[in-house]
């Protein structure tokens, strides 16, 4: 499980994202920042649960992870629109999330 690219790329996303969230403006760090960070961590936790599950339960976890990833995309976009991250950072994290989406989609397709 830990050798799978989705776990490695999720870990890389967390390594990049958490230090960025710490730099959010103080007024938004504990609202938008905490929510963004929590979604990313929940995404990772749900993937781990899916990796340890089988059958129908795995599918439930994968669908939940897909929801977390979509919510994370929206909060990252909100962060960009409010200039909490710059355009280069947004492009970078968007590519990371797109890769994760492709990997998750393949895993979902394989699990059905």
N, C-alpha and C positions, 0 to 999 in steps of 0.2 A: 504494500500500500504506500509506504513512504517513498518508494522509488518512482511512483507515478508522476508524470509531469504536472498534473493539476495540483498536486500537493506542493511541489517545489515552486510553481508559479504563484500559488496563493501565499506561500511564505514570503516570497520576494515582494509581492504586493504589500503585505503587512510591514515588511522592513522599510519600504519606501513611504507608505501612507502614514503610519503613526507619527514619525517625526514631522511630517507636513502639517498634520492636524494640530500638533502642539504649537505651531506658528500662527494658527488662526487668530484673528483679533479677539481680545479678551471677552468682549461682549458676545461672541459667537462660539467661543471655544467649548463651552459647556452645554451648548444646545446643538448646533450643527456639527461641531467637531466631535462631541461625544457620540452623537447618533451615527455619524459616518464611521467612526472607529468601531463602535459596537456592531454595526452591520458587517463590517469586514471580518471581525472576530467571529461573529455568528456564522458567517459563510464558511470560514475555516472549520469551526466546530461541527457544522452540519456535514461537511465533506468527510471529516474523520468518522462521524457516525455512519455515514453511507458506506464508507470503506469497510467498516466492521459489521455491517448488516448483510442480510441476504433477502432475496425474493421481493415481496411486496413492500416490506419495511424499507429496503434500500431505495425503492422507487419513491416512496414518500419523502425520504431524506433528500434525494436528488432534486425533487420538485421544490422542496423548501429552500434548498441551496440556490436554485434558479431564481426564486422570488427574492432572496437576499441579494443576489448579484444585481438584479434589476433595480431594486431599491437603492443599492449602493451607487449604481450609475446615475440615478436621479439626484442623489445628494452630492455627488462629485460635480455634476453639471451645475447644481445650485451654487456650490462653492466657487466654481469658475465664474458664473454670472455675477456673483457678488465680489469677485476679485480677491477671494481668499487664497486662490492659487492662480498662477499666471498661465498663459496659453501654452507654453512649452510643457509645463507640468501637467496640464490637462490633456494634452496630446499623448504624453508618456503614459499616464495612468489609464487613458482610454484604450491605448493599444494593449496594455496589460489586461484590462478587463475583457477586451474583445478576444484575446487568446484564451482566457479562462472560460468565456462563454462558448467558444468552439469546443474546448475540451469537455466541458460539462455537457454540452449538447450531444457529443459523441458517446459519452458515458450513458446519458439518458436513453439514447437510441439503442445502445447495446443492451440495456437493462430491461427494455420493454418486451 
